[in-house]
């Protein structure tokens, strides 16, 4: 298990190439491309742990980093592009915190975020 996210880069010779080869099989990326739904989702919203462990994403990326949990959301973009942000459990983001972060990333003011989330 890698405790420092910076150390994660040392696991792969070329992190960009690994993501380029395996990104299209990532369950969250597949979900966002298919649905264009930018809300925050946890990996466990889409797959059981057993299903995750059978994916190419887990085999080629997550298992090497010791990752079991991930949450992500997307930003508005052209129909053929998905711009996503993700966090692993080590960062300690709750679903609510990720939703606040997503709304702020969309340029919403703190007042708009509060109104949207009913705070």
Phi and psi restraints in degrees (value plus and minus 20) as a CYANA .aco file:
   2 UNK   PHI    -117.1   -77.1
   2 UNK   PSI     101.8   141.8
   3 UNK   PHI    -109.8   -69.8
   3 UNK   PSI     -46.9    -6.9
   4 UNK   PHI    -128.1   -88.1
   4 UNK   PSI      98.7   138.7
   5 UNK   PHI     -75.1   -35.1
   5 UNK   PSI     -50.0   -10.0
   6 UNK   PHI     -84.5   -44.5
   6 UNK   PSI     -56.8   -16.8
   7 UNK   PHI     -84.9   -44.9
   7 UNK   PSI     -42.6    -2.6
   8 UNK   PHI     -78.9   -38.9
   8 UNK   PSI     -53.1   -13.1
   9 UNK   PHI     -83.4   -43.4
   9 UNK   PSI     -45.9    -5.9
  10 UNK   PHI     -93.5   -53.5
  10 UNK   PSI     -36.8     3.2
  11 UNK   PHI     -89.0   -49.0
  11 UNK   PSI     -52.1   -12.1
  12 UNK   PHI    -133.4   -93.4
  12 UNK   PSI     120.5   160.5
  13 UNK   PHI     -82.5   -42.5
  13 UNK   PSI     -61.1   -21.1
  14 UNK   PHI    -159.3  -119.3
  14 UNK   PSI      67.5   107.5
  15 UNK   PHI     -74.9   -34.9
  15 UNK   PSI     -57.9   -17.9
  16 UNK   PHI     -84.0   -44.0
  16 UNK   PSI     -60.5   -20.5
  17 UNK   PHI     -87.6   -47.6
  17 UNK   PSI     -59.2   -19.2
  18 UNK   PHI     -82.4   -42.4
  18 UNK   PSI     -64.9   -24.9
  19 UNK   PHI     -86.3   -46.3
  19 UNK   PSI     -61.1   -21.1
  20 UNK   PHI     -81.3   -41.3
  20 UNK   PSI     -59.5   -19.5
  21 UNK   PHI     -93.4   -53.4
  21 UNK   PSI     -50.1   -10.1
  22 UNK   PHI    -136.4   -96.4
  22 UNK   PSI     -28.0    12.0
  23 UNK   PHI     -79.0   -39.0
  23 UNK   PSI     -58.1   -18.1
  24 UNK   PHI     -87.5   -47.5
  24 UNK   PSI     -37.7     2.3
  25 UNK   PHI    -116.1   -76.1
  25 UNK   PSI     -21.2    18.8
  26 UNK   PHI     -88.0   -48.0
  26 UNK   PSI     104.4   144.4
  27 UNK   PHI     -76.5   -36.5
  27 UNK   PSI     -59.3   -19.3
  28 UNK   PHI     -89.9   -49.9
  28 UNK   PSI     -60.4   -20.4
  29 UNK   PHI     -83.2   -43.2
  29 UNK   PSI     -64.3   -24.3
  30 UNK   PHI     -78.1   -38.1
  30 UNK   PSI     -62.8   -22.8
  31 UNK   PHI     -81.4   -41.4
  31 UNK   PSI     -67.8   -27.8
  32 UNK   PHI     -86.5   -46.5
  32 UNK   PSI     -58.7   -18.7
  33 UNK   PHI     -84.9   -44.9
  33 UNK   PSI     -62.0   -22.0
  34 UNK   PHI     -90.9   -50.9
  34 UNK   PSI     -61.8   -21.8
  35 UNK   PHI    -122.7   -82.7
  35 UNK   PSI     -42.7    -2.7
  36 UNK   PHI      38.9    78.9
  36 UNK   PSI       1.6    41.6
  37 UNK   PHI    -108.1   -68.1
  37 UNK   PSI      89.0   129.0
  38 UNK   PHI    -104.9   -64.9
  38 UNK   PSI     -17.4    22.6
  39 UNK   PHI     -83.7   -43.7
  39 UNK   PSI     138.9   178.9
  40 UNK   PHI     -91.2   -51.2
  40 UNK   PSI     112.1   152.1
  41 UNK   PHI    -152.1  -112.1
  41 UNK   PSI     124.1   164.1
  42 UNK   PHI    -110.6   -70.6
  42 UNK   PSI     133.1   173.1
  43 UNK   PHI     -75.4   -35.4
  43 UNK   PSI     -58.2   -18.2
  44 UNK   PHI     -90.7   -50.7
  44 UNK   PSI     -31.0     9.0
  45 UNK   PHI     -91.6   -51.6
  45 UNK   PSI     -42.6    -2.6
  46 UNK   PHI    -128.8   -88.8
  46 UNK   PSI     -50.0   -10.0
  47 UNK   PHI    -158.7  -118.7
  47 UNK   PSI     129.8   169.8
  48 UNK   PHI     -96.3   -56.3
  48 UNK   PSI     147.6   187.6
  49 UNK   PHI     -80.2   -40.2
  49 UNK   PSI     -60.2   -20.2
  50 UNK   PHI     -83.7   -43.7
  50 UNK   PSI     -62.6   -22.6
  51 UNK   PHI     -83.8   -43.8
  51 UNK   PSI     -62.6   -22.6
  52 UNK   PHI     -77.9   -37.9
  52 UNK   PSI     -65.1   -25.1
  53 UNK   PHI     -84.8   -44.8
  53 UNK   PSI     -38.3     1.7
  54 UNK   PHI    -111.5   -71.5
  54 UNK   PSI     -19.6    20.4
  55 UNK   PHI    -107.3   -67.3
  55 UNK   PSI     135.4   175.4
  56 UNK   PHI     -83.8   -43.8
  56 UNK   PSI     -56.7   -16.7
  57 UNK   PHI     -78.4   -38.4
  57 UNK   PSI     -63.9   -23.9
  58 UNK   PHI     -87.5   -47.5
  58 UNK   PSI     -67.4   -27.4
  59 UNK   PHI     -80.3   -40.3
  59 UNK   PSI     -65.5   -25.5
  60 UNK   PHI    -109.3   -69.3
  60 UNK   PSI     -43.8    -3.8
  61 UNK   PHI    -145.1  -105.1
  61 UNK   PSI     -85.1   -45.1
  62 UNK   PHI     -78.7   -38.7
  62 UNK   PSI     -65.7   -25.7
  63 UNK   PHI     -82.5   -42.5
  63 UNK   PSI     -54.3   -14.3
  64 UNK   PHI     -92.6   -52.6
  64 UNK   PSI     -42.3    -2.3
  65 UNK   PHI    -120.1   -80.1
  65 UNK   PSI     -24.8    15.2
  66 UNK   PHI      52.7    92.7
  66 UNK   PSI       7.8    47.8
  67 UNK   PHI    -114.0   -74.0
  67 UNK   PSI     115.8   155.8
  68 UNK   PHI    -142.9  -102.9
  68 UNK   PSI     -38.8     1.2
  69 UNK   PHI    -152.3  -112.3
  69 UNK   PSI     123.8   163.8
  70 UNK   PHI    -173.8  -133.8
  70 UNK   PSI     126.7   166.7
  71 UNK   PHI    -150.0  -110.0
  71 UNK   PSI     124.0   164.0
  72 UNK   PHI    -169.6  -129.6
  72 UNK   PSI     142.7   182.7
  73 UNK   PHI    -171.8  -131.8
  73 UNK   PSI     147.0   187.0
  74 UNK   PHI    -136.5   -96.5
  74 UNK   PSI     142.7   182.7
  75 UNK   PHI    -127.5   -87.5
  75 UNK   PSI     133.3   173.3
  76 UNK   PHI     -78.4   -38.4
  76 UNK   PSI     121.1   161.1
  77 UNK   PHI    -178.9  -138.9
  77 UNK   PSI    -199.9  -159.9
  78 UNK   PHI     -83.0   -43.0
  78 UNK   PSI     132.8   172.8
  79 UNK   PHI     -76.0   -36.0
  79 UNK   PSI     -46.8    -6.8
  80 UNK   PHI    -114.2   -74.2
  80 UNK   PSI     -14.8    25.2
  81 UNK   PHI    -147.9  -107.9
  81 UNK   PSI     119.0   159.0
  82 UNK   PHI    -138.0   -98.0
  82 UNK   PSI     100.5   140.5
  83 UNK   PHI    -127.8   -87.8
  83 UNK   PSI      92.8   132.8
  84 UNK   PHI    -140.9  -100.9
  84 UNK   PSI     133.8   173.8
  85 UNK   PHI    -142.8  -102.8
  85 UNK   PSI     120.0   160.0
  86 UNK   PHI    -156.2  -116.2
  86 UNK   PSI     138.6   178.6
  87 UNK   PHI    -159.9  -119.9
  87 UNK   PSI     123.4   163.4
  88 UNK   PHI    -118.3   -78.3
  88 UNK   PSI     140.3   180.3
  89 UNK   PHI     -75.5   -35.5
  89 UNK   PSI     -48.2    -8.2
  90 UNK   PHI     -77.6   -37.6
  90 UNK   PSI     -46.1    -6.1
  91 UNK   PHI     -97.0   -57.0
  91 UNK   PSI     -36.5     3.5
  92 UNK   PHI      54.1    94.1
  92 UNK   PSI       3.7    43.7
  93 UNK   PHI     -99.6   -59.6
  93 UNK   PSI     111.3   151.3
  94 UNK   PHI    -103.5   -63.5
  94 UNK   PSI     148.3   188.3
  95 UNK   PHI     -79.2   -39.2
  95 UNK   PSI     -60.4   -20.4
  96 UNK   PHI     -84.4   -44.4
  96 UNK   PSI     -64.3   -24.3
  97 UNK   PHI     -82.0   -42.0
  97 UNK   PSI     -59.2   -19.2
  98 UNK   PHI     -85.6   -45.6
  98 UNK   PSI     -57.7   -17.7
  99 UNK   PHI     -86.7   -46.7
  99 UNK   PSI     -60.4   -20.4
 100 UNK   PHI     -80.3   -40.3
 100 UNK   PSI     -66.5   -26.5
 101 UNK   PHI     -80.2   -40.2
 101 UNK   PSI     -62.5   -22.5
 102 UNK   PHI     -81.6   -41.6
 102 UNK   PSI     -65.4   -25.4
 103 UNK   PHI     -84.9   -44.9
 103 UNK   PSI     -59.4   -19.4
 104 UNK   PHI     -85.4   -45.4
 104 UNK   PSI     -59.7   -19.7
 105 UNK   PHI     -84.6   -44.6
 105 UNK   PSI     -46.0    -6.0
 106 UNK   PHI     -99.3   -59.3
 106 UNK   PSI     -22.5    17.5
 107 UNK   PHI      73.3   113.3
 107 UNK   PSI      -8.8    31.2
 108 UNK   PHI     -94.3   -54.3
 108 UNK   PSI     125.3   165.3
 109 UNK   PHI     -95.2   -55.2
 109 UNK   PSI     145.5   185.5
 110 UNK   PHI     -82.0   -42.0
 110 UNK   PSI     -54.5   -14.5
 111 UNK   PHI     -85.8   -45.8
 111 UNK   PSI     -61.6   -21.6
 112 UNK   PHI     -86.1   -46.1
 112 UNK   PSI     -60.2   -20.2
 113 UNK   PHI     -81.8   -41.8
 113 UNK   PSI     -66.2   -26.2
 114 UNK   PHI     -80.7   -40.7
 114 UNK   PSI     -62.6   -22.6
 115 UNK   PHI     -85.3   -45.3
 115 UNK   PSI     -62.3   -22.3
 116 UNK   PHI     -83.1   -43.1
 116 UNK   PSI     -60.1   -20.1
 117 UNK   PHI    -112.1   -72.1
 117 UNK   PSI     -20.6    19.4
 118 UNK   PHI      48.4    88.4
 118 UNK   PSI      17.7    57.7
